[in-house]
């Protein structure tokens, strides 16, 4: 599953428009199955009527298709899916109401590593919107950047990440030293719970078997050293969790593909709050999520969806939504 990319007009889009935009802007070139499915939904008044029974935040394509995969729907056959969705709507809608889009893509660590590795070590990592916490292990994964021969990270790691690079990316020479890791989430997922892992698996798009394999490898890493995850709100509960970080480590509050799923006023309040915390703040969000962090010159409305990687509110790179690419924006390395 590719993360939701926020459009500045998303709040006023009809459900049909949201599904057409998803098909063209996100699924095209990434998932023929989801492109066809989204176009089918966008043109079917009965399906749109069912979706419009749900709260607006629960009508999103990623959530519908993940819930459908979770329930073993025929997501690669649009005509069959149409009939399946109508027939199974009570169970499907209940799953959508109960679950959240909580993609936990460990490859995003590859996009954030060039920044993490240059912060004062050791690090205390605090992930907002942690899901199952798989992005809390940047020191446990293996990395290769571009076409270079250099590989870093534990030699025996099952999680092997490759990331294309362009621009003056300050490539890390080693993985960070992490001495504390914690996550905050409204509904944290448990890596030891097979049903939660099944939901994470359902969030991956049908054609992306490599991501599915990577997910399960990262789950094995996390199960060997379970993350400390706290159920809570990103505004009311963040300061207390941040205060638990060890004083002799650099606190790094980070989030990736999270703020798209909260209201704009909450995003604004979160930015104001995180700037008051000690340490550093890393954001990795879609180009429309925090417009103040996005240089207008690099936004390409017709190009592939990208995220903006920022350190302490300063944009440093565009990144692939799943950590598959970094395009550095500034002609010098990260300074802190």
Secondary structure in CASP SS format (residue, H / E / C, confidence):
PFRMAT SS
TARGET T0000
AUTHOR 0000-0000-0000
METHOD secondary structure of the structure
MODEL  1
X C 1.00
X C 1.00
X C 1.00
X C 1.00
X C 1.00
X C 1.00
X C 1.00
X C 1.00
X C 1.00
X H 1.00
X H 1.00
X H 1.00
X C 1.00
X C 1.00
X H 1.00
X H 1.00
X H 1.00
X H 1.00
X H 1.00
X H 1.00
X H 1.00
X H 1.00
X H 1.00
X H 1.00
X H 1.00
X H 1.00
X H 1.00
X C 1.00
X C 1.00
X C 1.00
X C 1.00
X H 1.00
X H 1.00
X H 1.00
X H 1.00
X H 1.00
X H 1.00
X H 1.00
X H 1.00
X H 1.00
X H 1.00
X H 1.00
X C 1.00
X C 1.00
X H 1.00
X H 1.00
X H 1.00
X H 1.00
X H 1.00
X H 1.00
X H 1.00
X C 1.00
X C 1.00
X C 1.00
X C 1.00
X H 1.00
X H 1.00
X H 1.00
X C 1.00
X C 1.00
X H 1.00
X H 1.00
X H 1.00
X H 1.00
X H 1.00
X H 1.00
X H 1.00
X H 1.00
X H 1.00
X H 1.00
X C 1.00
X C 1.00
X C 1.00
X C 1.00
X C 1.00
X C 1.00
X C 1.00
X H 1.00
X H 1.00
X H 1.00
X H 1.00
X H 1.00
X H 1.00
X H 1.00
X H 1.00
X H 1.00
X H 1.00
X C 1.00
X H 1.00
X H 1.00
X H 1.00
X H 1.00
X H 1.00
X H 1.00
X H 1.00
X H 1.00
X H 1.00
X H 1.00
X C 1.00
X C 1.00
X C 1.00
X C 1.00
X C 1.00
X C 1.00
X C 1.00
X C 1.00
X C 1.00
X H 1.00
X H 1.00
X H 1.00
X H 1.00
X H 1.00
X H 1.00
X H 1.00
X H 1.00
X H 1.00
X C 1.00
X C 1.00
X C 1.00
X C 1.00
X C 1.00
X C 1.00
X E 1.00
X E 1.00
X E 1.00
X E 1.00
X E 1.00
X E 1.00
X C 1.00
X C 1.00
X C 1.00
X C 1.00
X C 1.00
X H 1.00
X H 1.00
X H 1.00
X C 1.00
X C 1.00
X C 1.00
X C 1.00
X C 1.00
X E 1.00
X E 1.00
X E 1.00
X E 1.00
X C 1.00
X C 1.00
X C 1.00
X C 1.00
X C 1.00
X E 1.00
X E 1.00
X C 1.00
X C 1.00
X C 1.00
X C 1.00
X C 1.00
X C 1.00
X C 1.00
X E 1.00
X E 1.00
X E 1.00
X E 1.00
X E 1.00
X E 1.00
X E 1.00
X C 1.00
X C 1.00
X C 1.00
X C 1.00
X C 1.00
X C 1.00
X C 1.00
X C 1.00
X C 1.00
X C 1.00
X C 1.00
X E 1.00
X E 1.00
X E 1.00
X E 1.00
X E 1.00
X E 1.00
X E 1.00
X E 1.00
X C 1.00
X C 1.00
X C 1.00
X C 1.00
X C 1.00
X C 1.00
X C 1.00
X C 1.00
X H 1.00
X H 1.00
X H 1.00
X H 1.00
X H 1.00
X H 1.00
X H 1.00
X H 1.00
X H 1.00
X C 1.00
X C 1.00
X C 1.00
X C 1.00
X C 1.00
X C 1.00
X H 1.00
X H 1.00
X H 1.00
X H 1.00
X H 1.00
X H 1.00
X H 1.00
X H 1.00
X H 1.00
X H 1.00
X H 1.00
X H 1.00
X H 1.00
X H 1.00
X H 1.00
X H 1.00
X C 1.00
X C 1.00
X C 1.00
X E 1.00
X E 1.00
X E 1.00
X E 1.00
X C 1.00
X C 1.00
X C 1.00
X C 1.00
X C 1.00
X C 1.00
X H 1.00
X H 1.00
X H 1.00
X H 1.00
X H 1.00
X C 1.00
X C 1.00
X C 1.00
X C 1.00
X C 1.00
X C 1.00
X C 1.00
X E 1.00
X E 1.00
X E 1.00
X E 1.00
X E 1.00
X E 1.00
X E 1.00
X C 1.00
X C 1.00
X H 1.00
X H 1.00
X H 1.00
X C 1.00
X C 1.00
X H 1.00
X H 1.00
X H 1.00
X H 1.00
X H 1.00
X H 1.00
X H 1.00
X H 1.00
X H 1.00
X H 1.00
X H 1.00
X C 1.00
X C 1.00
X C 1.00
X C 1.00
X C 1.00
X E 1.00
X E 1.00
X E 1.00
X E 1.00
X E 1.00
X E 1.00
X E 1.00
X C 1.00
X C 1.00
X C 1.00
X C 1.00
X H 1.00
X H 1.00
X H 1.00
X C 1.00
X C 1.00
X H 1.00
X H 1.00
X H 1.00
X C 1.00
X C 1.00
X C 1.00
X C 1.00
X C 1.00
X C 1.00
X C 1.00
X E 1.00
X E 1.00
X E 1.00
X E 1.00
X E 1.00
X E 1.00
X C 1.00
X C 1.00
X E 1.00
X E 1.00
X E 1.00
X E 1.00
X E 1.00
X E 1.00
X E 1.00
X C 1.00
X C 1.00
X C 1.00
X C 1.00
X E 1.00
X E 1.00
X E 1.00
X E 1.00
X C 1.00
X C 1.00
X C 1.00
X C 1.00
X C 1.00
X C 1.00
X C 1.00
X C 1.00
END
